[in-house]
């Protein structure tokens, strides 16, 4: 059955979207994933991560499938917790504008023009943005009271330094079933990094939202990272990857894309708040992974 699905979808990649019958491929509880959904997801992934074109069509299909399955699982959970899945329209427009500029477009209108040329409707991206906002809102509601931040320790650490170091980071967060799988999985990831690129490896193996964007996190202040990660990246050079770091919900590999250091004292309340926000987000992201893994295990996923 899977071979038949693969042949259907691979042919579908090179065919006008409505020239094939729209078949149901997967059922996630009572939600479905179709050939059109797979086609749209592939187009979306190609828009936000050009490195995906380095991969074989079978691998692109697998990534699109996993991405859609995860999206459906989140959507099912969101429907249990919200009366509707809408967000404020002005907030959405702001997010779409940021989303567009992060991908090199001067405005959201230019981005919309681009996706129309690539046979992708804006409503598909709008849905992803809305669901991302609501998922984050759900995680904050469920786990914010479990976040633990030591403000005094942050202040004391800031007093030790008169320089500010920032890292441009990318990540791969992955799971294993048991400790015996770690070496095999790590060797596979490193091979994909060497043969393709870190971005491609992140897209293939990553289990978090950054995977679709090639693992890019962005600029992160060293002072906002937890001590374990600080220790790992302090011995890692630009362009290199860290040793695997065990975090709640998975295993983390970081790549340092760049480093910058400024001679600036940063002891203001704004700086302290920035670090607290970063540490809060880090813990919430870990709770998000754990929570998603839990509900995924409870979800029935059928290939038709």
C-alpha positions in Angstrom: 0.0 0.0 0.0 2.8 2.5 0.9 4.6 1.8 -2.4 1.3 2.6 -4.2 0.9 5.8 -2.3 4.5 6.8 -3.0 4.1 6.2 -6.7 0.9 8.2 -6.8 2.3 11.2 -4.9 5.6 11.2 -6.8 3.7 11.4 -10.0 1.5 14.0 -8.5 4.5 16.3 -7.8 5.0 16.7 -11.5 1.3 17.1 -12.4 -1.1 20.0 -12.3 -2.7 19.8 -8.9 -6.3 19.2 -10.1 -5.5 16.8 -12.9 -5.4 13.8 -10.5 -8.2 12.4 -8.3 -7.8 13.7 -4.8 -7.3 10.6 -2.8 -7.3 10.1 1.0 -3.9 8.8 2.1 -4.0 9.0 5.9 -6.6 9.2 8.6 -5.6 10.9 11.9 -8.4 10.1 14.3 -11.3 11.6 12.3 -9.1 14.0 10.3 -7.8 13.1 6.8 -4.7 13.8 4.7 -5.1 13.7 0.9 -2.9 13.9 -2.2 -3.7 17.6 -2.5 -2.6 18.2 1.1 0.7 16.4 0.3 1.2 18.5 -2.8 0.5 21.8 -1.0 2.8 20.8 1.9 5.7 20.1 -0.5 5.1 23.4 -2.2 5.1 25.2 1.2 8.3 23.4 2.3 10.1 24.4 -0.9 9.1 28.0 -0.4 10.4 28.3 3.2 13.4 26.0 2.8 15.2 26.0 -0.6 17.6 23.3 0.7 14.8 20.8 0.5 15.3 20.6 -3.3 18.6 18.8 -2.6 16.6 15.8 -1.4 15.2 12.9 -3.4 11.4 13.1 -4.1 10.8 10.0 -1.8 12.5 11.9 1.1 10.5 15.1 0.4 7.3 13.1 0.4 8.3 11.5 3.8 9.0 15.0 5.3 5.8 16.4 3.9 3.8 13.5 5.3 5.4 13.7 8.8 4.8 17.5 8.8 1.1 17.1 7.9 0.6 14.3 10.4 2.1 16.5 13.2 0.0 19.5 12.0 -3.2 17.4 12.2 -2.4 16.1 15.7 -1.9 19.7 16.9 -5.1 20.8 15.2 -7.1 18.0 16.9 -5.7 19.0 20.3 -6.5 22.7 19.6 -10.1 21.9 18.7 -10.4 20.3 22.2 -9.2 23.5 23.9 -10.6 26.4 21.8 -14.1 27.2 20.6 -12.7 28.3 17.3 -9.3 28.4 15.7 -9.2 32.1 14.7 -6.9 34.9 15.8 -7.1 38.7 15.7 -6.8 39.7 12.0 -4.4 42.6 12.6 -2.1 40.3 14.7 -2.2 37.8 11.8 -1.3 40.4 9.3 1.7 41.4 11.5 2.8 37.8 11.8 2.5 37.3 8.0 4.5 40.4 7.3 7.3 39.2 9.6 7.0 35.7 8.1 7.5 37.2 4.6 10.4 39.4 5.5 12.2 36.5 7.3 12.1 34.8 3.9 13.6 37.7 2.0 10.4 39.4 0.7 9.9 43.1 1.1 6.3 42.8 2.1 3.5 40.2 2.6 1.9 41.3 -0.7 5.1 40.3 -2.5 5.1 37.0 -0.7 1.5 36.4 -1.6 2.4 37.0 -5.3 5.2 34.5 -5.0 3.1 31.7 -3.5 0.4 32.2 -6.1 3.0 31.6 -8.8 3.9 28.3 -7.0 0.4 27.0 -6.9 -0.1 27.5 -3.2 -3.0 29.3 -1.7 -2.4 31.8 1.1 -5.1 30.2 3.2 -2.8 27.2 3.7 -0.1 29.4 5.2 -2.7 31.4 7.1 -3.8 28.2 8.8 -0.3 27.3 9.8 0.3 30.7 11.4 -3.0 30.6 13.2 -2.4 27.1 14.6 1.2 28.0 15.6 -0.1 31.0 17.6 -2.9 29.0 19.3 -0.5 26.1 20.1 1.8 28.5 21.8 -1.1 30.0 23.7 -2.1 26.5 24.8 1.4 25.6 26.0 1.6 28.9 28.0 -1.8 28.2 29.6 -0.8 24.6 30.6 2.8 25.1 31.6 3.7 28.7 32.4 3.2 28.0 36.1 5.8 25.2 35.9 8.5 27.5 34.5 11.3 28.2 37.0 13.5 31.3 36.6 16.1 32.5 39.1 16.2 36.2 38.6 18.9 36.7 41.3 21.2 34.2 39.6 20.7 36.0 36.3 21.7 39.4 37.9 24.7 37.8 39.5 25.9 36.3 36.2 25.5 39.6 34.4 27.7 41.3 37.0 30.6 39.0 36.1 30.9 40.2 32.5 31.4 43.4 30.6 31.1 41.8 27.2 28.0 40.5 25.4 28.4 37.4 23.2 25.7 36.3 20.8 25.5 33.1 18.7 23.7 32.6 15.4 22.4 29.1 16.0 20.6 26.3 14.1 19.3 23.2 15.7 18.3 19.6 15.2 16.1 18.1 18.0 15.4 14.4 17.5 14.0 11.5 19.5 15.2 7.9 20.0 13.4 4.9 21.5 16.2 3.9 23.7 19.9 4.7 24.5 21.2 2.0 22.2 19.8 3.9 19.2 21.7 7.1 19.9 25.0 6.2 18.1 23.2 4.9 15.0 20.9 7.9 14.8 23.7 10.3 15.4 25.8 8.7 12.7 22.9 9.0 10.3 22.4 12.7 11.1 26.1 13.4 10.7 26.2 11.6 7.4 23.3 13.7 6.1 25.1 16.9 7.3 28.3 15.9 5.5 26.7 14.6 2.3 24.0 17.3 2.0 23.9 20.2 4.6 22.9 20.9 8.2 19.7 22.5 6.9 18.8 19.4 5.0 19.6 17.2 8.0 17.5 19.4 10.2 14.6 19.1 7.8 14.9 15.3 7.6 15.5 14.5 11.3 14.1 17.5 13.3 11.0 17.0 15.3 10.2 20.7 16.2 8.9 23.6 14.2 12.4 24.8 13.2 12.8 21.6 11.1 10.8 23.0 8.2 13.0 26.1 8.2 16.3 24.1 8.1 16.7 24.3 11.9 17.4 28.0 12.0 16.9 29.6 15.5 18.5 33.0 14.9 20.7 35.1 17.1 20.8 34.1 20.8 22.6 35.8 23.7 24.9 33.5 25.5 23.6 34.8 28.9 20.1 33.5 28.0 21.3 29.9 27.5 21.3 27.3 30.2 24.7 26.4 31.6 24.9 23.0 29.9 24.4 24.5 26.5 26.8 27.4 27.3 29.5 24.8 28.1 28.9 22.9 24.9 28.9 25.9 22.5 31.9 27.5 24.3 34.1 24.6 22.9 32.5 24.7 19.5 33.8 26.8 16.6 31.9 28.7 13.9 30.5 26.2 11.3 30.8 23.3 13.7 28.2 21.3 15.6 28.0 20.5 19.3 28.0 17.1 20.9 24.5 15.8 21.5 22.8 17.5 24.4 20.0 15.7 26.3 17.1 18.0 27.0 13.5 17.3 28.2 11.6 15.7 25.3 14.6 14.9 23.0 18.2 15.3 22.1 19.6 18.5 20.8 22.4 19.2 18.3 23.4 22.9 17.7 25.4 24.4 14.8 27.1 27.7 15.3 26.7 29.7 12.2 28.3 32.9 13.5 29.5 34.6 16.7 29.6 38.3 17.6 30.9 40.0 20.8 30.4 43.6 21.9 32.0 45.5 24.7 28.9 46.6 26.3 27.6 46.4 29.9 24.2 44.9 30.0 22.8 45.2 33.5 19.7 47.1 32.8 16.1 45.9 33.6 15.5 45.5 29.8 18.4 43.1 29.5 17.3 41.2 32.5 13.8 40.9 31.2 15.2 39.8 27.8 17.1 37.0 29.4 14.1 35.9 31.5 11.9 35.9 28.4 14.5 33.7 26.5 14.8 31.3 29.4 11.0 31.1 29.8 10.6 30.4 26.1 13.3 27.7 26.3 11.5 25.9 29.1 8.1 26.3 27.4 9.5 24.8 24.1 10.7 21.8 26.1 7.3 21.4 27.6 5.8 21.7 24.2 7.9 18.8 22.9 7.0 16.6 25.8 3.3 17.4 25.5 3.2 16.8 21.8 5.0 13.5 22.1 2.4 12.5 24.7 -0.7 13.3 22.6 0.9 11.8 19.5 1.2 8.4 21.3 -2.5 8.6 22.1 -3.5 9.4 18.5 -4.6 6.8 16.0 -2.8 7.2 12.7 -3.9 5.0 9.8 -2.5 4.7 6.2 -5.3 4.0 3.8 
